[in-house]
Every structure is written in C-alpha cells, then in structure tokens.
Amino acid sequence: MNESESALIQAVRDVRENHVHGVTLITGDRQERFYSYKQVFDNALMYLHTLQAHGIRAGDELVFQLNDDESEHFIFYSGPAY
C-alpha cells in the first residue's frame, strides 16, 4: 500500500462516524443523493465483504461494468479499505 492509499484510508476512517457531512452524488437523471461519510464507509465495507466472499484478494486486478454511478463510488472506496 502506498502513502496516498494509506492517507485515503485514514481520512475515511477519521470521518466515518460523521453523520452530518458527506458527499452528494448527481445521478444520470440529475437527481442529487446525499450520503454521509458513515454511509459511504458502510457501503464500501459491504462491497469489500462481497468481493472477499467471491475470493477476491489484495493485489487481484478487476474490471467492473456497473449500471449506476453510486456503485462505482462505493467500490472505489472499498479497494483502499482492504
């Protein structure tokens, strides 16, 4: 794990209990959806556990084909959470 990945992980962990601040995703149909940092962290862990259950391990190379931007966002954070 490189320094920037470690910094990202620590930043997410530092704010994971913050229910007030977070990110707003704008969907393809221009709908805004707010996720607190805790929700982002919890969703990322859900994806991480699913990947691990399918045998994916650190260092494996993956290609995702996703139908929504929300999944992409959470999967992005599940990698460094590993």
LINNORSUL-V282477 format. One record per residue. N is the residue number from 0. RES is the residue in one letter. PHI is phi in whole degrees, 0 to 359 (999 if undefined). D_FIRST is the distance of its C-alpha to the first C-alpha in Angstrom with 2 decimals. Layout:
N;RES;PHI;D_FIRST
N;RES;PHI;D_FIRST
This chain:
0;M;999;0.00
1;N;272;3.78
2;E;297;6.79
3;S;291;8.31
4;E;295;6.19
5;S;298;6.67
6;A;295;10.13
7;L;297;10.87
8;I;300;10.35
9;Q;296;12.46
10;A;298;14.93
11;V;294;15.55
12;R;296;16.08
13;D;295;18.38
14;V;252;20.58
15;R;296;20.59
16;E;267;24.03
17;N;276;25.46
18;H;268;28.10
19;V;267;29.68
20;H;265;27.03
21;G;181;24.94
22;V;233;24.88
23;T;247;27.82
24;L;262;27.42
25;I;252;30.31
26;T;281;31.16
27;G;300;32.92
28;D;265;36.24
29;R;64;35.46
30;Q;273;35.14
31;E;263;32.99
32;R;230;30.96
33;F;265;29.46
34;Y;232;26.59
35;S;294;25.86
36;Y;300;22.30
37;K;296;23.00
38;Q;296;24.10
39;V;299;21.01
40;F;298;18.82
41;D;297;21.29
42;N;293;21.50
43;A;298;17.77
44;L;296;17.84
45;M;299;20.92
46;Y;295;19.35
47;L;300;16.36
48;H;296;19.02
49;T;296;21.09
50;L;297;18.48
51;Q;297;17.80
52;A;296;21.60
53;H;267;21.91
54;G;89;19.76
55;I;286;16.60
56;R;233;13.56
57;A;305;9.80
58;G;96;9.85
59;D;293;13.34
60;E;263;14.60
61;L;231;16.84
62;V;234;19.61
63;F;249;21.19
64;Q;240;24.77
65;L;244;25.50
66;N;264;28.83
67;D;215;27.83
68;D;290;25.62
69;E;297;24.95
70;S;300;23.11
71;E;301;20.98
72;H;298;20.04
73;F;289;19.13
74;I;295;17.22
75;F;304;15.09
76;Y;281;14.06
77;S;288;13.83
78;G;298;10.72
79;P;295;8.42
80;A;291;10.81
81;Y;302;9.89
